[in-house]
């Protein structure tokens, strides 16, 4: 989950439209205790009653992610996407699970499908850039990060990814522009990017 923008994970629990109040309180209690095994069991018990609940598939995927069971999380988020294809968070969580499971090519395929559904979600473009970076493909990574910062000019993580991609491509002018923007948005992240400065061409 670490590559999702700040607040995305905590937002998961606030999105449970079809979950009754008793189960909501139980979810919050288990999450606050970090009892991910119990949370996974709660989700599975509810899915046994209703396999068509995208909300419970999301809770299950979240719990399995915390348990490090990424392949099971992939299955859960895949069901979430199938049941709620317009919910971009599901696509992003599925892609992030593929990345965590060591399958960045599947993450790329998932996100390329996601941006066909909605082209205006910065987090999807950012994760696409991260997935291409995982594959060592800085050119398409840069293109994806550019879309993310075009949609959200204050998206510091995407500016970092863009600068890193330009550094890997040896595109010093574009790298410096990204670094300058990042220095304004997130000085700590900018210092990290500054260490990746490409060598000047002789």
Kinemage of the C-alpha trace (Angstrom):
@kinemage 1
@onewidth
@group {chain A} dominant
@subgroup {mainchain}
@vectorlist {calphas} color= white
{ca unk a 1} P 0.000 0.000 0.000
{ca unk a 2} L 2.977 2.301 0.487
{ca unk a 3} L 2.943 3.616 -3.069
{ca unk a 4} L -0.648 4.781 -2.846
{ca unk a 5} L -1.042 8.502 -2.199
{ca unk a 6} L -1.405 9.632 1.423
{ca unk a 7} L -4.855 8.985 2.856
{ca unk a 8} L -5.875 6.315 0.346
{ca unk a 9} L -5.663 3.428 2.801
{ca unk a 10} L -7.434 5.203 5.653
{ca unk a 11} L -10.136 6.153 3.144
{ca unk a 12} L -10.904 2.477 2.544
{ca unk a 13} L -12.844 2.054 5.734
{ca unk a 14} L -14.869 5.207 5.134
{ca unk a 15} L -16.212 3.844 1.859
{ca unk a 16} L -18.155 0.854 3.177
{ca unk a 17} L -21.639 1.769 1.937
{ca unk a 18} L -23.204 -1.671 2.278
{ca unk a 19} L -21.715 -2.669 5.663
{ca unk a 20} L -23.945 -2.388 8.748
{ca unk a 21} L -22.917 -0.307 11.748
{ca unk a 22} L -22.061 -3.306 13.916
{ca unk a 23} L -19.617 -4.649 11.366
{ca unk a 24} L -18.184 -1.177 10.773
{ca unk a 25} L -17.386 -0.883 14.484
{ca unk a 26} L -15.854 -4.372 14.433
{ca unk a 27} L -13.693 -3.462 11.405
{ca unk a 28} L -12.456 -0.275 13.092
{ca unk a 29} L -11.705 -2.201 16.293
{ca unk a 30} L -9.737 -4.932 14.486
{ca unk a 31} L -7.870 -2.392 12.363
{ca unk a 32} L -6.900 -0.333 15.418
{ca unk a 33} L -5.541 -3.496 17.073
{ca unk a 34} L -3.763 -4.573 13.896
{ca unk a 35} L -5.513 -7.944 14.095
{ca unk a 36} L -5.378 -8.599 10.373
{ca unk a 37} L -6.081 -12.326 10.631
{ca unk a 38} L -9.342 -11.628 12.484
{ca unk a 39} L -10.226 -8.924 9.954
{ca unk a 40} L -9.632 -11.345 7.081
{ca unk a 41} L -11.847 -13.941 8.812
{ca unk a 42} L -14.593 -11.356 9.377
{ca unk a 43} L -14.494 -10.460 5.683
{ca unk a 44} L -14.480 -14.091 4.569
{ca unk a 45} L -17.432 -14.900 6.880
{ca unk a 46} L -19.419 -12.058 5.337
{ca unk a 47} L -18.408 -13.057 1.808
{ca unk a 48} L -19.718 -16.545 2.523
{ca unk a 49} L -23.102 -14.855 3.023
{ca unk a 50} L -22.815 -12.471 0.063
{ca unk a 51} L -20.132 -12.974 -2.587
{ca unk a 52} L -21.450 -9.951 -4.514
{ca unk a 53} L -20.337 -7.350 -1.966
{ca unk a 54} L -17.527 -5.258 -3.427
{ca unk a 55} L -17.096 -3.685 0.024
{ca unk a 56} L -16.304 -6.980 1.741
{ca unk a 57} L -13.917 -7.975 -1.081
{ca unk a 58} L -12.130 -4.675 -0.443
{ca unk a 59} L -11.911 -5.341 3.316
{ca unk a 60} L -10.620 -8.853 2.628
{ca unk a 61} L -8.002 -7.574 0.174
{ca unk a 62} L -6.895 -4.930 2.654
{ca unk a 63} L -6.529 -7.501 5.437
{ca unk a 64} L -4.596 -9.944 3.249
{ca unk a 65} L -2.311 -7.124 2.105
{ca unk a 66} L -1.477 -6.370 5.727
{ca unk a 67} L -0.805 -10.078 6.272
{ca unk a 68} L 1.589 -10.136 3.302
{ca unk a 69} L -0.637 -12.603 1.442
{ca unk a 70} L -0.444 -10.656 -1.799
{ca unk a 71} L -1.737 -13.341 -4.151
{ca unk a 72} L -4.932 -13.670 -2.104
{ca unk a 73} L -5.194 -9.870 -2.026
{ca unk a 74} L -4.953 -9.904 -5.844
{ca unk a 75} L -7.900 -12.321 -5.979
{ca unk a 76} L -9.964 -10.168 -3.611
{ca unk a 77} L -9.290 -6.867 -5.365
{ca unk a 78} L -9.906 -8.604 -8.703
{ca unk a 79} L -13.403 -9.474 -7.484
{ca unk a 80} L -13.874 -5.899 -6.287
{ca unk a 81} L -13.009 -4.603 -9.780
{ca unk a 82} L -15.317 -7.146 -11.427
{ca unk a 83} L -18.229 -6.108 -9.210
{ca unk a 84} L -17.538 -2.343 -9.218
{ca unk a 85} L -15.609 -1.554 -12.437
{ca unk a 86} L -16.228 2.196 -12.116
{ca unk a 87} L -14.509 2.353 -8.730
{ca unk a 88} L -10.967 3.426 -9.543
{ca unk a 89} L -9.692 2.636 -6.052
{ca unk a 90} L -10.315 -1.049 -6.783
{ca unk a 91} L -8.194 -0.907 -9.937
{ca unk a 92} L -5.401 0.878 -8.077
{ca unk a 93} L -5.455 -1.571 -5.169
{ca unk a 94} L -5.417 -4.516 -7.592
{ca unk a 95} L -2.429 -3.055 -9.423
{ca unk a 96} L -0.599 -2.371 -6.169
{ca unk a 97} L -1.208 -5.968 -5.085
{ca unk a 98} L 0.285 -7.225 -8.340
{ca unk a 99} L 3.346 -5.059 -7.671
{ca unk a 100} L 3.626 -6.400 -4.116
{ca unk a 101} L 3.306 -9.943 -5.491
{ca unk a 102} L 6.256 -9.289 -7.832
{ca unk a 103} L 4.129 -9.096 -10.985
{ca unk a 104} L 4.699 -5.546 -12.312
{ca unk a 105} L 3.729 -6.512 -15.877
{ca unk a 106} L 0.265 -7.513 -14.614
{ca unk a 107} L 0.123 -4.199 -12.746
{ca unk a 108} L 0.862 -2.352 -16.000
{ca unk a 109} L -1.882 -4.268 -17.823
{ca unk a 110} L -4.350 -3.548 -15.012
{ca unk a 111} L -3.572 0.179 -14.960
{ca unk a 112} L -3.663 0.545 -18.729
{ca unk a 113} L -7.191 -0.881 -18.519
{ca unk a 114} L -7.985 1.408 -15.582
{ca unk a 115} L -7.078 4.601 -17.427
{ca unk a 116} L -9.369 3.518 -20.252
{ca unk a 117} L -12.217 3.536 -17.708
{ca unk a 118} L -11.288 6.941 -16.222
{ca unk a 119} L -8.458 9.063 -17.598
{ca unk a 120} L -8.707 11.714 -14.876
{ca unk a 121} L -7.424 9.883 -11.764
{ca unk a 122} L -3.861 11.013 -10.901
{ca unk a 123} L -3.199 8.022 -8.605
{ca unk a 124} L -3.772 5.574 -11.475
{ca unk a 125} L -1.259 7.349 -13.706
{ca unk a 126} L 1.209 7.548 -10.806
{ca unk a 127} L 0.951 3.806 -10.133
{ca unk a 128} L 1.338 3.146 -13.856
{ca unk a 129} L 4.574 5.141 -13.731
{ca unk a 130} L 5.719 3.160 -10.690
{ca unk a 131} L 4.902 -0.125 -12.422
{ca unk a 132} L 6.861 0.829 -15.533
{ca unk a 133} L 9.715 1.871 -13.222
{ca unk a 134} L 9.573 -1.576 -11.622
{ca unk a 135} L 10.104 -3.002 -15.114
{ca unk a 136} L 13.061 -0.696 -15.811
{ca unk a 137} L 11.189 1.195 -18.554
{ca unk a 138} L 11.779 4.902 -17.832
{ca unk a 139} L 10.312 6.237 -21.085
{ca unk a 140} L 6.711 5.006 -20.567
{ca unk a 141} L 7.152 5.655 -16.835
{ca unk a 142} L 7.886 9.323 -17.554
{ca unk a 143} L 4.835 9.548 -19.823
{ca unk a 144} L 2.605 8.165 -17.061
{ca unk a 145} L 4.052 10.461 -14.380
{ca unk a 146} L 3.541 13.436 -16.725
{ca unk a 147} L -0.171 12.589 -16.924
{ca unk a 148} L -0.338 12.400 -13.114
{ca unk a 149} L 1.234 15.834 -12.568
{ca unk a 150} L -0.826 17.322 -15.398
{ca unk a 151} L -3.950 16.292 -13.467
{ca unk a 152} L -2.541 17.219 -10.035
{ca unk a 153} L 0.312 19.709 -10.062
{ca unk a 154} L 0.845 19.258 -6.311
{ca unk a 155} L 1.385 15.477 -6.464
{ca unk a 156} L 4.899 15.366 -4.967
{ca unk a 157} L 5.422 11.603 -5.315
{ca unk a 158} L 4.596 11.821 -9.024
{ca unk a 159} L 7.060 14.704 -9.505
{ca unk a 160} L 9.693 12.574 -7.776
{ca unk a 161} L 8.942 9.652 -10.095
{ca unk a 162} L 9.077 11.952 -13.115
{ca unk a 163} L 12.435 13.400 -12.072
{ca unk a 164} L 13.812 9.914 -11.413
{ca unk a 165} L 12.662 8.735 -14.851
{ca unk a 166} L 14.306 11.759 -16.508
{ca unk a 167} L 17.509 11.071 -14.558
{ca unk a 168} L 17.542 7.506 -15.846
{ca unk a 169} L 16.982 8.771 -19.383
{ca unk a 170} L 19.787 11.341 -19.012
{ca unk a 171} L 17.357 14.191 -19.792
{ca unk a 172} L 19.040 16.774 -17.580
{ca unk a 173} L 16.892 19.827 -18.440
{ca unk a 174} L 13.609 18.046 -17.698
{ca unk a 175} L 15.150 16.503 -14.578
{ca unk a 176} L 16.139 19.953 -13.270
{ca unk a 177} L 12.625 21.278 -13.924
{ca unk a 178} L 11.119 18.389 -11.952
{ca unk a 179} L 13.604 18.927 -9.124
{ca unk a 180} L 12.780 22.645 -8.953
{ca unk a 181} L 9.059 21.909 -8.674
{ca unk a 182} L 9.659 19.245 -6.050
{ca unk a 183} L 11.827 21.587 -3.952
{ca unk a 184} L 8.756 23.773 -3.562
{ca unk a 185} L 6.343 20.894 -2.864
{ca unk a 186} L 8.397 18.524 -0.684
{ca unk a 187} L 11.959 19.566 0.249
{ca unk a 188} L 12.790 16.166 1.811
{ca unk a 189} L 11.759 14.291 -1.333
{ca unk a 190} L 13.627 16.868 -3.426
{ca unk a 191} L 16.836 16.126 -1.512
{ca unk a 192} L 16.360 12.441 -2.338
{ca unk a 193} L 15.860 13.276 -5.999
{ca unk a 194} L 18.931 15.544 -5.990
{ca unk a 195} L 21.076 12.487 -5.260
{ca unk a 196} L 19.968 10.994 -8.599
{ca unk a 197} L 21.177 13.968 -10.683
{ca unk a 198} L 22.327 12.696 -14.102
{ca unk a 199} L 25.891 13.364 -15.136
{ca unk a 200} L 26.441 16.218 -17.560
{ca unk a 201} L 27.166 15.141 -21.095
{ca unk a 202} L 30.689 16.014 -22.243
